[in-house]
Amino acid sequence: MKLKGISVALILGAVFLTGCQDNKLARDLEGKWIGNLDFVAEDGTPYTQTLFYRFKYKESNRTDGGIFSEYRSYSMEETIEEDNLLISYTVRSSIAGRYEVLFGDLILRYDPNTLSVTIDDVDMSVAGDPFSTDEIRKSGNASTEIHDTPFKEEITKAIQKNVLEEFYQQYKQENINETVYKCLTITGDTTLIASDGLISLKRVNN
């Protein structure tokens, strides 16, 4: 019986220490952070997303954490084959939610209803060189001007709608999976988060 009592005491002590560490990490996260994540698009094109987080610690007896907002920014380039168009654009998104540090892991719970997506810096051009004569080239230039007016606005809205739906489903799935950055450590002004590799976020002071 005495040995069992000692074992229980050790377990309770370990849980208490872990809880203290979680609370400290949750508090130390407060502020703004920035970093990059590398991805590969469906067509194999590599691109980098810039991630920006803002954490706000909230005192609670139930969890060690608070609220957060996440911002993403990245540039994409794609070809619409049926229209022979090459389109480049910048995606900017924002979403809010709650965060918790649990046993050293950072858990993000998103609120998909706060998701916002904007499409900026849209540039459209004819893909390749399908024109073989000066007359056709001139027609092609006229066609490009048309693409740059109402057609460009339609394309921008379509891209925004697709990206918004894609992100919405992504965040819903991440909530089901409970998005976790494992083994959170904060060293100086840099937090290192291990999750399928290592992501480094730098604290922003302004």
C-alpha positions in Angstrom: 0.0 0.0 0.0 2.8 2.3 0.8 4.5 1.8 -2.5 1.2 2.5 -4.3 0.9 5.7 -2.3 4.4 6.8 -3.4 3.6 6.0 -7.1 0.4 8.1 -7.0 2.3 10.9 -5.4 5.0 10.7 -8.2 2.3 10.8 -10.9 0.5 13.7 -9.3 3.8 15.5 -8.9 4.6 15.0 -12.6 1.2 16.2 -13.7 1.6 19.3 -11.5 5.0 20.1 -13.0 3.7 19.6 -16.5 0.8 21.9 -15.8 3.2 24.6 -14.6 5.3 24.3 -17.7 2.2 24.4 -19.9 1.0 27.6 -18.2 4.4 29.2 -18.6 4.5 28.4 -22.3 1.0 29.6 -22.8 1.9 32.9 -21.1 5.2 33.2 -23.0 3.4 32.8 -26.3 1.5 36.1 -25.9 2.4 38.5 -28.6 3.1 38.4 -32.4 5.1 35.8 -34.3 6.1 35.4 -37.9 7.6 32.5 -40.0 7.4 30.6 -43.2 6.1 27.2 -44.3 7.0 25.5 -47.6 4.3 23.7 -49.6 3.9 22.0 -53.0 0.8 22.7 -55.1 -1.2 20.0 -56.8 0.6 20.5 -60.0 4.0 20.1 -58.3 4.8 23.8 -58.1 6.6 24.7 -54.8 5.6 27.8 -52.9 6.1 29.4 -49.5 3.4 30.7 -47.2 4.2 33.4 -44.7 2.5 32.8 -41.4 1.7 35.5 -38.9 0.3 34.6 -35.4 -1.0 36.9 -32.7 -1.6 35.2 -29.3 -3.4 36.6 -26.3 -3.2 34.7 -23.0 -6.4 34.3 -21.0 -6.4 33.3 -17.3 -8.4 30.1 -16.8 -8.6 27.3 -14.2 -9.5 24.8 -16.9 -7.0 25.4 -19.7 -3.6 27.0 -20.3 -4.1 29.1 -23.3 -6.2 31.9 -24.7 -7.2 33.4 -28.1 -5.2 33.7 -31.3 -5.5 35.0 -34.8 -3.6 33.5 -37.8 -2.7 35.4 -41.0 -1.3 33.8 -44.2 0.2 35.3 -47.3 1.6 33.7 -50.4 1.9 34.1 -54.2 0.6 31.7 -56.7 0.8 31.2 -60.5 -1.5 29.0 -62.6 -2.5 28.5 -66.2 -6.1 28.3 -67.4 -5.6 26.1 -70.4 -9.1 26.6 -72.0 -8.5 30.3 -72.1 -4.7 30.1 -72.7 -4.1 32.4 -69.8 -1.3 32.6 -67.3 -2.4 34.1 -64.0 -0.4 35.2 -61.0 -1.9 36.5 -57.8 -1.3 36.9 -54.0 -3.5 35.2 -51.4 -4.1 36.8 -48.0 -6.2 35.1 -45.4 -7.1 35.6 -41.7 -8.8 33.4 -39.1 -9.3 33.5 -35.3 -9.7 30.8 -32.7 -8.5 29.5 -29.3 -5.2 28.0 -28.4 -4.1 25.7 -25.6 -0.8 24.3 -24.4 -1.3 20.7 -23.3 1.5 18.4 -22.1 4.0 20.7 -24.0 2.0 20.6 -27.3 0.4 23.7 -28.8 -3.2 23.0 -29.9 -5.0 25.4 -32.2 -8.8 25.4 -32.5 -10.0 27.5 -35.4 -13.3 29.3 -35.8 -14.1 28.8 -39.5 -16.8 31.5 -39.4 -14.1 34.1 -38.8 -12.2 33.1 -42.0 -11.5 35.9 -44.5 -9.7 35.7 -47.9 -8.6 38.4 -50.3 -6.9 38.1 -53.7 -4.5 40.9 -54.6 -1.8 41.7 -57.2 -3.6 39.8 -60.0 -1.7 39.8 -63.2 -2.9 38.0 -66.4 -1.1 37.3 -69.6 -1.4 35.0 -72.6 0.3 31.7 -72.0 3.0 30.9 -74.6 2.9 32.5 -78.0 0.0 31.2 -80.0 0.2 34.1 -82.5 2.0 33.7 -85.8 1.3 37.0 -87.7 1.4 40.7 -86.9 -2.3 41.0 -87.5 -3.1 38.1 -85.1 -0.7 39.5 -82.6 -2.6 42.8 -82.7 -5.8 40.9 -82.1 -4.2 39.1 -79.3 -3.2 42.5 -77.7 -6.7 43.7 -77.9 -7.9 40.4 -76.4 -5.5 40.8 -73.5 -6.9 44.3 -72.8 -10.4 42.7 -72.5 -9.0 40.2 -70.1 -7.6 43.0 -68.0 -11.0 44.6 -67.5 -14.3 42.9 -66.6 -12.9 39.4 -67.3 -10.1 40.0 -64.8 -12.6 40.9 -62.1 -14.6 37.7 -62.8 -11.5 35.6 -62.6 -10.4 37.3 -59.3 -13.8 36.6 -57.7 -13.7 33.0 -58.9 -10.2 32.5 -57.4 -11.3 34.1 -54.1 -14.4 31.8 -53.9 -12.3 28.7 -54.6 -9.6 29.6 -52.0 -12.2 30.5 -49.4 -13.9 27.2 -49.8 -10.6 25.3 -49.8 -9.4 27.0 -46.6 -12.8 26.6 -44.9 -12.8 22.9 -45.4 -9.1 22.7 -44.4 -9.7 24.5 -41.1 -12.8 22.3 -40.4 -10.7 19.2 -40.9 -7.8 20.5 -38.8 -10.3 21.1 -36.0 -11.4 17.5 -36.3 -7.8 16.3 -36.2 -6.9 18.9 -33.5 -4.1 20.8 -35.1 -1.1 20.3 -32.9 2.4 21.7 -33.0 4.4 19.2 -30.9 7.0 19.8 -28.3 6.7 23.6 -28.1 9.9 25.4 -26.9 10.6 29.1 -26.7 14.2 30.2 -26.7 15.0 33.9 -26.5 13.0 35.6 -29.2 12.4 32.4 -31.3 9.9 29.7 -30.7 10.6 26.3 -32.3 7.6 24.1 -33.0 8.1 20.5 -34.1 5.4 19.1 -36.3 6.4 16.9 -39.2 9.7 18.7 -39.1 10.6 22.0 -37.5 9.0 25.4 -38.0 10.7 28.4 -36.6 8.7 31.5 -35.7 10.3 34.8 -34.9 8.8 37.2 -32.4 7.6 40.5 -33.8 8.2 43.4 -31.4 5.8 46.0 -32.9 
